[in-house]
Amino acid sequence: MNIVEPERGPDKKEFWDLTKTKIKDITITVSKKLRLNENEVKNWEDKLENLLENDGTQQNLNEVEKLKNDIYKYYEQKAEAARIRSKINWYEKGEKSTNYFFRLEQKRGKEKLWSKIKAENGTYKNNINEILGEQLKYYEKLFTSGGCNREAGEKLLYNVNKTLSEAEKTVM
């Protein structure tokens, strides 16, 4: 990468515009590579899912670790690209980039990512579409009204102590 240094160029504004152009060119090139890699990563994830469903032979375990590592590296590269883009944005707007916000974004992304889910029948689902399907089933069941057992509710309330103890009275 050959960028003219500000001391040698006409002025800093021109240098910054040239730098932004170079960064844009590099970003476009990297984005194309990442787009191609997305299909490859999808294939890796499918292969990983198949290997996890098969027997745990040593060869399979080695390949599982390699695939997990490759997938992890891919997502790390994507995170690094996002960090670089955000730094450019902050610089142009006069704000300072902080490691705190990047780490916070990374943490939230990891918290949102589900790698597997246990289905009602006890099996584990690793495929993203199956995971989403299981989540949908869970919440549909959760928010479906099944009525209430009035007798059980009355029994519960009947057993509630209606008077406060001396300790509870002092707290109030």
Backbone as JSON Lines, residues from 0, in Angstrom:
{"i":0,"aa":"M","n":[0.85,-1.17,0.0],"ca":[0.0,0.0,0.0],"c":[0.9,1.23,0.0]}
{"i":1,"aa":"N","n":[0.68,2.09,-0.96],"ca":[1.55,3.25,-1.12],"c":[0.72,4.52,-0.92]}
{"i":2,"aa":"I","n":[0.86,5.11,0.24],"ca":[0.13,6.34,0.55],"c":[1.15,7.45,0.74]}
{"i":3,"aa":"V","n":[0.87,8.61,0.13],"ca":[1.76,9.75,0.25],"c":[1.69,10.28,1.68]}
{"i":4,"aa":"E","n":[2.83,10.58,2.25],"ca":[2.85,11.11,3.61],"c":[2.43,12.58,3.58]}
{"i":5,"aa":"P","n":[1.77,13.07,4.65],"ca":[1.26,14.44,4.62],"c":[2.34,15.49,4.41]}
{"i":6,"aa":"E","n":[3.56,15.25,4.89],"ca":[4.62,16.25,4.73],"c":[5.0,16.44,3.26]}
{"i":7,"aa":"R","n":[4.84,15.36,2.48],"ca":[5.27,15.42,1.08],"c":[4.15,15.85,0.14]}
{"i":8,"aa":"G","n":[2.9,15.71,0.58],"ca":[1.76,16.06,-0.26],"c":[1.44,17.54,-0.14]}
{"i":9,"aa":"P","n":[0.53,18.04,-1.0],"ca":[0.18,19.45,-0.97],"c":[-0.41,19.9,0.37]}
{"i":10,"aa":"D","n":[-1.38,19.18,0.91],"ca":[-1.92,19.56,2.22],"c":[-2.57,18.34,2.9]}
{"i":11,"aa":"K","n":[-2.89,18.52,4.16],"ca":[-3.41,17.4,4.94],"c":[-4.8,16.98,4.48]}
{"i":12,"aa":"K","n":[-5.62,17.93,4.03],"ca":[-6.96,17.59,3.55],"c":[-6.88,16.69,2.33]}
{"i":13,"aa":"E","n":[-5.99,17.04,1.41],"ca":[-5.82,16.22,0.21],"c":[-5.28,14.84,0.59]}
{"i":14,"aa":"F","n":[-4.35,14.82,1.54],"ca":[-3.8,13.55,2.02],"c":[-4.92,12.69,2.61]}
{"i":15,"aa":"W","n":[-5.78,13.31,3.41],"ca":[-6.87,12.56,4.04],"c":[-7.83,12.03,2.99]}
{"i":16,"aa":"D","n":[-8.15,12.82,1.97],"ca":[-9.04,12.36,0.9],"c":[-8.41,11.19,0.15]}
{"i":17,"aa":"L","n":[-7.11,11.27,-0.11],"ca":[-6.4,10.18,-0.78],"c":[-6.42,8.92,0.09]}
{"i":18,"aa":"T","n":[-6.21,9.12,1.38],"ca":[-6.21,7.98,2.31],"c":[-7.58,7.32,2.34]}
{"i":19,"aa":"K","n":[-8.65,8.13,2.39],"ca":[-10.01,7.57,2.39],"c":[-10.27,6.77,1.12]}
{"i":20,"aa":"T","n":[-9.77,7.28,-0.01],"ca":[-9.95,6.57,-1.28],"c":[-9.23,5.22,-1.24]}
{"i":21,"aa":"K","n":[-8.0,5.23,-0.73],"ca":[-7.24,3.97,-0.62],"c":[-7.96,2.99,0.3]}
{"i":22,"aa":"I","n":[-8.45,3.5,1.43],"ca":[-9.17,2.64,2.38],"c":[-10.42,2.07,1.73]}
{"i":23,"aa":"K","n":[-11.12,2.9,0.95],"ca":[-12.33,2.43,0.27],"c":[-11.98,1.32,-0.71]}
{"i":24,"aa":"D","n":[-10.9,1.5,-1.48],"ca":[-10.48,0.47,-2.43],"c":[-10.15,-0.84,-1.71]}
{"i":25,"aa":"I","n":[-9.41,-0.72,-0.63],"ca":[-9.05,-1.91,0.14],"c":[-10.3,-2.57,0.72]}
{"i":26,"aa":"T","n":[-11.21,-1.76,1.22],"ca":[-12.45,-2.28,1.81],"c":[-13.27,-3.03,0.77]}
{"i":27,"aa":"I","n":[-13.36,-2.48,-0.44],"ca":[-14.1,-3.15,-1.51],"c":[-13.47,-4.49,-1.82]}
{"i":28,"aa":"T","n":[-12.15,-4.52,-1.93],"ca":[-11.45,-5.78,-2.2],"c":[-11.7,-6.8,-1.1]}
{"i":29,"aa":"V","n":[-11.57,-6.35,0.14],"ca":[-11.77,-7.25,1.28],"c":[-13.23,-7.71,1.33]}
{"i":30,"aa":"S","n":[-14.17,-6.81,1.05],"ca":[-15.59,-7.17,1.07],"c":[-15.91,-8.25,0.05]}
{"i":31,"aa":"K","n":[-15.3,-8.14,-1.14],"ca":[-15.5,-9.17,-2.16],"c":[-14.99,-10.52,-1.66]}
{"i":32,"aa":"K","n":[-13.81,-10.49,-1.04],"ca":[-13.25,-11.73,-0.49],"c":[-14.16,-12.29,0.61]}
{"i":33,"aa":"L","n":[-14.67,-11.4,1.46],"ca":[-15.55,-11.85,2.55],"c":[-16.84,-12.44,2.0]}
{"i":34,"aa":"R","n":[-17.38,-11.83,0.94],"ca":[-18.61,-12.35,0.34],"c":[-18.38,-13.75,-0.19]}
{"i":35,"aa":"L","n":[-17.22,-13.94,-0.84],"ca":[-16.88,-15.28,-1.31],"c":[-16.71,-16.22,-0.12]}
{"i":36,"aa":"N","n":[-16.09,-15.71,0.94],"ca":[-15.87,-16.53,2.13],"c":[-17.17,-16.89,2.83]}
{"i":37,"aa":"E","n":[-18.2,-16.04,2.73],"ca":[-19.47,-16.34,3.4],"c":[-20.04,-17.66,2.92]}
{"i":38,"aa":"N","n":[-19.95,-17.91,1.61],"ca":[-20.42,-19.19,1.08],"c":[-19.57,-20.34,1.61]}
{"i":39,"aa":"E","n":[-18.27,-20.09,1.67],"ca":[-17.36,-21.11,2.18],"c":[-17.64,-21.38,3.66]}
{"i":40,"aa":"V","n":[-17.9,-20.34,4.42],"ca":[-18.2,-20.5,5.85],"c":[-19.51,-21.26,6.02]}
{"i":41,"aa":"K","n":[-20.5,-20.97,5.18],"ca":[-21.77,-21.71,5.23],"c":[-21.51,-23.2,4.99]}
{"i":42,"aa":"N","n":[-20.64,-23.49,4.02],"ca":[-20.28,-24.89,3.77],"c":[-19.58,-25.49,4.98]}
{"i":43,"aa":"W","n":[-18.68,-24.71,5.61],"ca":[-17.99,-25.2,6.81],"c":[-18.99,-25.5,7.92]}
{"i":44,"aa":"E","n":[-19.96,-24.59,8.1],"ca":[-20.95,-24.78,9.15],"c":[-21.8,-26.03,8.89]}
{"i":45,"aa":"D","n":[-22.18,-26.24,7.62],"ca":[-22.94,-27.45,7.28],"c":[-22.11,-28.7,7.54]}
{"i":46,"aa":"K","n":[-20.84,-28.65,7.13],"ca":[-19.95,-29.79,7.34],"c":[-19.76,-30.05,8.83]}
{"i":47,"aa":"L","n":[-19.6,-28.99,9.6],"ca":[-19.45,-29.11,11.05],"c":[-20.68,-29.75,11.67]}
{"i":48,"aa":"E","n":[-21.85,-29.33,11.22],"ca":[-23.1,-29.9,11.72],"c":[-23.15,-31.4,11.44]}
{"i":49,"aa":"N","n":[-22.77,-31.78,10.22],"ca":[-22.77,-33.21,9.86],"c":[-21.78,-33.99,10.71]}
{"i":50,"aa":"L","n":[-20.59,-33.41,10.93],"ca":[-19.58,-34.1,11.74],"c":[-20.03,-34.25,13.19]}
{"i":51,"aa":"L","n":[-20.72,-33.25,13.71],"ca":[-21.19,-33.31,15.1],"c":[-22.27,-34.38,15.27]}
{"i":52,"aa":"E","n":[-23.01,-34.65,14.19],"ca":[-24.06,-35.67,14.26],"c":[-23.48,-37.08,14.11]}
{"i":53,"aa":"N","n":[-22.28,-37.2,13.52],"ca":[-21.66,-38.52,13.32],"c":[-20.92,-38.98,14.56]}
{"i":54,"aa":"D","n":[-20.32,-40.17,14.43],"ca":[-19.53,-40.72,15.54],"c":[-18.36,-39.81,15.85]}
{"i":55,"aa":"G","n":[-17.91,-39.85,17.08],"ca":[-16.81,-39.0,17.52],"c":[-15.46,-39.65,17.35]}
{"i":56,"aa":"T","n":[-15.11,-40.08,16.14],"ca":[-13.79,-40.65,15.91],"c":[-12.74,-39.56,16.03]}
{"i":57,"aa":"Q","n":[-11.51,-39.96,16.24],"ca":[-10.43,-38.97,16.42],"c":[-10.29,-38.08,15.18]}
{"i":58,"aa":"Q","n":[-10.43,-38.69,14.01],"ca":[-10.33,-37.9,12.77],"c":[-11.46,-36.86,12.72]}
{"i":59,"aa":"N","n":[-12.68,-37.29,13.08],"ca":[-13.8,-36.34,13.1],"c":[-13.57,-35.24,14.11]}
{"i":60,"aa":"L","n":[-13.06,-35.6,15.29],"ca":[-12.81,-34.6,16.33],"c":[-11.78,-33.58,15.87]}
{"i":61,"aa":"N","n":[-10.73,-34.06,15.19],"ca":[-9.71,-33.15,14.67],"c":[-10.3,-32.21,13.63]}
{"i":62,"aa":"E","n":[-11.13,-32.77,12.75],"ca":[-11.74,-31.94,11.71],"c":[-12.74,-30.95,12.32]}
{"i":63,"aa":"V","n":[-13.47,-31.37,13.35],"ca":[-14.41,-30.48,14.04],"c":[-13.65,-29.29,14.61]}
{"i":64,"aa":"E","n":[-12.52,-29.56,15.28],"ca":[-11.73,-28.47,15.86],"c":[-11.19,-27.53,14.79]}
{"i":65,"aa":"K","n":[-10.74,-28.1,13.67],"ca":[-10.22,-27.28,12.57],"c":[-11.33,-26.39,12.01]}
{"i":66,"aa":"L","n":[-12.51,-26.97,11.79],"ca":[-13.63,-26.19,11.26],"c":[-14.06,-25.1,12.23]}
{"i":67,"aa":"K","n":[-14.14,-25.44,13.52],"ca":[-14.5,-24.43,14.52],"c":[-13.49,-23.28,14.5]}
{"i":68,"aa":"N","n":[-12.21,-23.63,14.4],"ca":[-11.15,-22.63,14.37],"c":[-11.27,-21.74,13.12]}
{"i":69,"aa":"D","n":[-11.51,-22.36,11.96],"ca":[-11.65,-21.59,10.72],"c":[-12.85,-20.65,10.79]}
{"i":70,"aa":"I","n":[-13.97,-21.15,11.3],"ca":[-15.17,-20.33,11.42],"c":[-14.92,-19.17,12.38]}
{"i":71,"aa":"Y","n":[-14.25,-19.46,13.5],"ca":[-13.93,-18.43,14.49],"c":[-13.05,-17.34,13.86]}
{"i":72,"aa":"K","n":[-12.02,-17.76,13.1],"ca":[-11.13,-16.8,12.45],"c":[-11.9,-15.91,11.48]}
{"i":73,"aa":"Y","n":[-12.84,-16.5,10.74],"ca":[-13.64,-15.74,9.78],"c":[-14.42,-14.64,10.5]}
{"i":74,"aa":"Y","n":[-15.09,-15.01,11.58],"ca":[-15.9,-14.02,12.3],"c":[-15.02,-12.99,13.0]}
{"i":75,"aa":"E","n":[-13.83,-13.37,13.4],"ca":[-12.89,-12.4,13.97],"c":[-12.48,-11.37,12.91]}
{"i":76,"aa":"Q","n":[-12.25,-11.83,11.67],"ca":[-11.91,-10.91,10.58],"c":[-13.05,-9.93,10.32]}
{"i":77,"aa":"K","n":[-14.29,-10.45,10.33],"ca":[-15.44,-9.57,10.12],"c":[-15.53,-8.53,11.23]}
{"i":78,"aa":"A","n":[-15.27,-8.94,12.45],"ca":[-15.32,-8.01,13.58],"c":[-14.23,-6.95,13.44]}
{"i":79,"aa":"E","n":[-13.05,-7.35,13.01],"ca":[-11.95,-6.41,12.83],"c":[-12.29,-5.39,11.73]}
{"i":80,"aa":"A","n":[-12.93,-5.86,10.65],"ca":[-13.33,-4.95,9.58],"c":[-14.35,-3.94,10.1]}
{"i":81,"aa":"A","n":[-15.28,-4.39,10.92],"ca":[-16.28,-3.48,11.5],"c":[-15.6,-2.45,12.4]}
{"i":82,"aa":"R","n":[-14.61,-2.89,13.14],"ca":[-13.89,-1.98,14.03],"c":[-13.17,-0.9,13.22]}
{"i":83,"aa":"I","n":[-12.55,-1.3,12.13],"ca":[-11.82,-0.33,11.29],"c":[-12.81,0.67,10.69]}
{"i":84,"aa":"R","n":[-13.94,0.17,10.18],"ca":[-14.95,1.08,9.61],"c":[-15.45,2.06,10.66]}
{"i":85,"aa":"S","n":[-15.68,1.57,11.86],"ca":[-16.19,2.46,12.91],"c":[-15.16,3.5,13.3]}
{"i":86,"aa":"K","n":[-13.87,3.14,13.28],"ca":[-12.82,4.12,13.59],"c":[-12.82,5.25,12.57]}
{"i":87,"aa":"I","n":[-12.98,4.91,11.3],"ca":[-13.0,5.94,10.25],"c":[-14.18,6.87,10.48]}
{"i":88,"aa":"N","n":[-15.34,6.31,10.78],"ca":[-16.54,7.11,11.06],"c":[-16.3,8.06,12.22]}
{"i":89,"aa":"W","n":[-15.75,7.54,13.3],"ca":[-15.51,8.37,14.48],"c":[-14.5,9.47,14.17]}
{"i":90,"aa":"Y","n":[-13.48,9.14,13.39],"ca":[-12.47,10.13,13.07],"c":[-13.07,11.27,12.26]}
{"i":91,"aa":"E","n":[-13.89,10.92,11.27],"ca":[-14.48,11.94,10.42],"c":[-15.45,12.83,11.19]}
{"i":92,"aa":"K","n":[-16.12,12.27,12.19],"ca":[-17.09,13.05,12.96],"c":[-16.45,13.74,14.15]}
{"i":93,"aa":"G","n":[-15.15,13.59,14.3],"ca":[-14.44,14.26,15.38],"c":[-14.55,13.56,16.71]}
{"i":94,"aa":"E","n":[-15.05,12.34,16.71],"ca":[-15.18,11.6,17.96],"c":[-13.98,10.67,18.11]}
{"i":95,"aa":"K","n":[-13.76,10.24,19.31],"ca":[-12.66,9.31,19.56],"c":[-13.2,7.9,19.62]}
{"i":96,"aa":"S","n":[-12.49,7.02,18.98],"ca":[-12.84,5.6,19.02],"c":[-12.35,5.03,20.34]}
{"i":97,"aa":"T","n":[-13.2,4.25,20.98],"ca":[-12.76,3.63,22.23],"c":[-12.92,2.14,22.14]}
{"i":98,"aa":"N","n":[-12.01,1.48,22.78],"ca":[-12.03,0.03,22.83],"c":[-13.28,-0.47,23.56]}
{"i":99,"aa":"Y","n":[-13.78,0.32,24.49],"ca":[-14.95,-0.06,25.28],"c":[-16.14,-0.38,24.39]}
{"i":100,"aa":"F","n":[-16.46,0.52,23.45],"ca":[-17.64,0.32,22.61],"c":[-17.47,-0.88,21.68]}
{"i":101,"aa":"F","n":[-16.26,-1.07,21.18],"ca":[-16.02,-2.22,20.32],"c":[-16.2,-3.51,21.1]}
{"i":102,"aa":"R","n":[-15.64,-3.58,22.3],"ca":[-15.78,-4.78,23.14],"c":[-17.24,-5.02,23.51]}
{"i":103,"aa":"L","n":[-17.95,-3.93,23.78],"ca":[-19.36,-4.05,24.12],"c":[-20.15,-4.63,22.95]}
{"i":104,"aa":"E","n":[-19.87,-4.14,21.75],"ca":[-20.54,-4.65,20.55],"c":[-20.2,-6.12,20.34]}
{"i":105,"aa":"Q","n":[-18.94,-6.48,20.52],"ca":[-18.52,-7.88,20.38],"c":[-19.23,-8.76,21.4]}
{"i":106,"aa":"K","n":[-19.28,-8.3,22.63],"ca":[-19.9,-9.07,23.72],"c":[-21.38,-9.31,23.42]}
{"i":107,"aa":"R","n":[-22.06,-8.25,23.01],"ca":[-23.49,-8.39,22.72],"c":[-23.72,-9.34,21.54]}
{"i":108,"aa":"G","n":[-22.85,-9.27,20.55],"ca":[-22.97,-10.18,19.41],"c":[-22.8,-11.62,19.83]}
{"i":109,"aa":"K","n":[-21.82,-11.89,20.69],"ca":[-21.6,-13.26,21.17],"c":[-22.75,-13.74,22.03]}
{"i":110,"aa":"E","n":[-23.33,-12.83,22.82],"ca":[-24.46,-13.22,23.67],"c":[-25.68,-13.57,22.85]}
{"i":111,"aa":"K","n":[-25.84,-12.94,21.71],"ca":[-27.0,-13.19,20.87],"c":[-26.87,-14.46,20.04]}
{"i":112,"aa":"L","n":[-25.65,-14.91,19.82],"ca":[-25.41,-16.05,18.94],"c":[-25.7,-17.36,19.65]}
{"i":113,"aa":"W","n":[-26.54,-18.17,19.06],"ca":[-26.85,-19.5,19.59],"c":[-26.16,-20.52,18.7]}
{"i":114,"aa":"S","n":[-25.33,-21.38,19.29],"ca":[-24.66,-22.4,18.49],"c":[-25.43,-23.71,18.48]}
{"i":115,"aa":"K","n":[-26.26,-23.93,19.52],"ca":[-27.11,-25.11,19.54],"c":[-28.25,-24.88,20.52]}
{"i":116,"aa":"I","n":[-29.27,-25.73,20.38],"ca":[-30.44,-25.64,21.27],"c":[-30.97,-27.04,21.49]}
{"i":117,"aa":"K","n":[-31.48,-27.28,22.67],"ca":[-32.05,-28.59,22.99],"c":[-33.54,-28.56,22.66]}
{"i":118,"aa":"A","n":[-33.95,-29.47,21.79],"ca":[-35.35,-29.54,21.37],"c":[-36.17,-30.23,22.46]}
{"i":119,"aa":"E","n":[-37.49,-30.16,22.32],"ca":[-38.38,-30.79,23.29],"c":[-38.14,-32.29,23.4]}
{"i":120,"aa":"N","n":[-37.76,-32.92,22.29],"ca":[-37.55,-34.37,22.31],"c":[-36.17,-34.75,22.87]}
{"i":121,"aa":"G","n":[-35.38,-33.76,23.3],"ca":[-34.09,-34.03,23.93],"c":[-32.9,-33.99,22.99]}
{"i":122,"aa":"T","n":[-33.13,-33.88,21.69],"ca":[-32.01,-33.82,20.74],"c":[-31.52,-32.38,20.64]}
{"i":123,"aa":"Y","n":[-30.28,-32.24,20.2],"ca":[-29.7,-30.9,20.04],"c":[-29.75,-30.51,18.57]}
{"i":124,"aa":"K","n":[-30.09,-29.27,18.33],"ca":[-30.13,-28.72,16.97],"c":[-28.99,-27.73,16.83]}
{"i":125,"aa":"N","n":[-28.2,-27.88,15.75],"ca":[-27.04,-27.01,15.53],"c":[-27.25,-26.06,14.35]}
{"i":126,"aa":"N","n":[-28.13,-26.42,13.45],"ca":[-28.39,-25.62,12.26],"c":[-29.16,-24.36,12.65]}
{"i":127,"aa":"I","n":[-28.79,-23.23,12.1],"ca":[-29.4,-21.95,12.47],"c":[-30.9,-21.95,12.23]}
{"i":128,"aa":"N","n":[-31.35,-22.55,11.12],"ca":[-32.78,-22.58,10.83],"c":[-33.53,-23.46,11.83]}
{"i":129,"aa":"E","n":[-32.91,-24.58,12.23],"ca":[-33.53,-25.45,13.23],"c":[-33.57,-24.75,14.59]}
{"i":130,"aa":"I","n":[-32.51,-24.02,14.91],"ca":[-32.46,-23.28,16.18],"c":[-33.59,-22.25,16.21]}
{"i":131,"aa":"L","n":[-33.74,-21.51,15.11],"ca":[-34.81,-20.51,15.04],"c":[-36.18,-21.16,15.14]}
{"i":132,"aa":"G","n":[-36.33,-22.33,14.5],"ca":[-37.6,-23.07,14.57],"c":[-37.93,-23.49,15.99]}
{"i":133,"aa":"E","n":[-36.94,-23.98,16.72],"ca":[-37.15,-24.39,18.11],"c":[-37.49,-23.2,18.99]}
{"i":134,"aa":"Q","n":[-36.82,-22.07,18.75],"ca":[-37.14,-20.87,19.52],"c":[-38.58,-20.43,19.25]}
{"i":135,"aa":"L","n":[-38.98,-20.48,18.0],"ca":[-40.34,-20.11,17.63],"c":[-41.35,-21.01,18.33]}
{"i":136,"aa":"K","n":[-41.11,-22.33,18.29],"ca":[-42.01,-23.28,18.97],"c":[-42.11,-22.97,20.46]}
{"i":137,"aa":"Y","n":[-40.96,-22.71,21.07],"ca":[-40.92,-22.44,22.51],"c":[-41.78,-21.23,22.87]}
{"i":138,"aa":"Y","n":[-41.59,-20.13,22.13],"ca":[-42.33,-18.92,22.47],"c":[-43.81,-19.02,22.09]}
{"i":139,"aa":"E","n":[-44.13,-19.76,21.03],"ca":[-45.54,-19.97,20.71],"c":[-46.21,-20.73,21.84]}
{"i":140,"aa":"K","n":[-45.53,-21.75,22.35],"ca":[-46.08,-22.54,23.46],"c":[-46.16,-21.68,24.73]}
{"i":141,"aa":"L","n":[-45.14,-20.89,24.97],"ca":[-45.08,-20.06,26.17],"c":[-46.23,-19.05,26.21]}
{"i":142,"aa":"F","n":[-46.52,-18.45,25.07],"ca":[-47.53,-17.39,25.05],"c":[-48.91,-17.88,24.61]}
{"i":143,"aa":"T","n":[-49.11,-19.19,24.55],"ca":[-50.42,-19.74,24.25],"c":[-51.15,-19.94,25.57]}
{"i":144,"aa":"S","n":[-52.35,-19.43,25.63],"ca":[-53.13,-19.55,26.87],"c":[-53.67,-20.96,26.98]}
{"i":145,"aa":"G","n":[-53.34,-21.6,28.07],"ca":[-53.84,-22.95,28.31],"c":[-54.92,-22.93,29.38]}
{"i":146,"aa":"G","n":[-55.41,-21.75,29.7],"ca":[-56.39,-21.65,30.78],"c":[-55.7,-21.75,32.12]}
{"i":147,"aa":"C","n":[-56.45,-21.61,33.18],"ca":[-55.84,-21.74,34.49],"c":[-56.69,-22.66,35.35]}
{"i":148,"aa":"N","n":[-56.04,-23.29,36.28],"ca":[-56.72,-24.18,37.19],"c":[-57.18,-23.34,38.38]}
{"i":149,"aa":"R","n":[-58.44,-22.99,38.36],"ca":[-59.0,-22.11,39.38],"c":[-58.88,-22.72,40.77]}
{"i":150,"aa":"E","n":[-59.12,-24.01,40.86],"ca":[-59.07,-24.69,42.15],"c":[-57.66,-24.61,42.75]}
{"i":151,"aa":"A","n":[-56.63,-24.83,41.91],"ca":[-55.25,-24.76,42.39],"c":[-54.91,-23.33,42.83]}
{"i":152,"aa":"G","n":[-55.4,-22.34,42.12],"ca":[-55.16,-20.95,42.48],"c":[-55.79,-20.59,43.81]}
{"i":153,"aa":"E","n":[-57.02,-21.03,44.01],"ca":[-57.7,-20.76,45.28],"c":[-57.0,-21.46,46.43]}
{"i":154,"aa":"K","n":[-56.55,-22.7,46.19],"ca":[-55.85,-23.46,47.23],"c":[-54.55,-22.74,47.62]}
{"i":155,"aa":"L","n":[-53.84,-22.23,46.64],"ca":[-52.6,-21.5,46.9],"c":[-52.88,-20.25,47.74]}
{"i":156,"aa":"L","n":[-53.87,-19.49,47.34],"ca":[-54.19,-18.25,48.07],"c":[-54.74,-18.54,49.46]}
{"i":157,"aa":"Y","n":[-55.45,-19.65,49.63],"ca":[-56.0,-20.01,50.94],"c":[-54.88,-20.27,51.94]}
{"i":158,"aa":"N","n":[-53.75,-20.81,51.46],"ca":[-52.63,-21.15,52.34],"c":[-51.71,-19.97,52.64]}
{"i":159,"aa":"V","n":[-51.98,-18.82,52.06],"ca":[-51.16,-17.64,52.32],"c":[-51.53,-17.08,53.69]}
{"i":160,"aa":"N","n":[-50.52,-16.81,54.51],"ca":[-50.75,-16.26,55.84],"c":[-51.24,-14.83,55.69]}
{"i":161,"aa":"K","n":[-52.37,-14.52,56.31],"ca":[-53.0,-13.21,56.13],"c":[-52.54,-12.18,57.16]}
{"i":162,"aa":"T","n":[-51.77,-12.61,58.14],"ca":[-51.3,-11.68,59.17],"c":[-49.79,-11.59,59.13]}
{"i":163,"aa":"L","n":[-49.29,-10.45,59.54],"ca":[-47.85,-10.23,59.57],"c":[-47.28,-10.69,60.91]}
{"i":164,"aa":"S","n":[-46.08,-11.25,60.86],"ca":[-45.4,-11.61,62.1],"c":[-44.84,-10.33,62.72]}
{"i":165,"aa":"E","n":[-44.37,-10.43,63.96],"ca":[-43.81,-9.26,64.65],"c":[-42.59,-8.71,63.88]}
{"i":166,"aa":"A","n":[-41.75,-9.62,63.35],"ca":[-40.57,-9.2,62.58],"c":[-40.98,-8.45,61.32]}
{"i":167,"aa":"E","n":[-42.01,-8.95,60.64],"ca":[-42.49,-8.29,59.42],"c":[-43.1,-6.92,59.74]}
{"i":168,"aa":"K","n":[-43.76,-6.82,60.89],"ca":[-44.36,-5.54,61.29],"c":[-43.29,-4.49,61.54]}
{"i":169,"aa":"T","n":[-42.16,-4.89,62.15],"ca":[-41.1,-3.92,62.42],"c":[-40.42,-3.46,61.14]}
{"i":170,"aa":"V","n":[-40.35,-4.33,60.16],"ca":[-39.76,-3.96,58.87],"c":[-40.65,-2.96,58.15]}
{"i":171,"aa":"M","n":[-41.95,-3.13,58.27],"ca":[-42.9,-2.23,57.6],"c":[-42.87,-0.91,58.3]}
